[in-house]
Amino acid sequence: MQIDEAFGRLLRKHRLDRDLTATALATNSGITRRYLRMLELGQASPTLAVIVRLADSLGLEINELVKQAVELTAEK
């Protein structure tokens, strides 16, 4: 699995675990809902600034979010 796809899956999982709509997370993170959808599908690569805002909006530490994505890429 590629890192963009892994990050997107985690992003969606954490969003749903917190009962957040895509609109709410996008608004709280300062991005469009369309861009968030592209991220969740692994069709876009977020900048570091976007990753920081997403992690903050989800109540996560950025290092934990990135670590989880990297670990997911190693799974078969």
Buried (B, 14 or more C-beta within 10 A) or exposed (E): EEBBBBBBBBBBEBBEEEEBEBEBBBBBBEBEBEBBBBBBBBEBBBEEEBBBBBBEBBEBEBEEBBEBBEEBEEEE
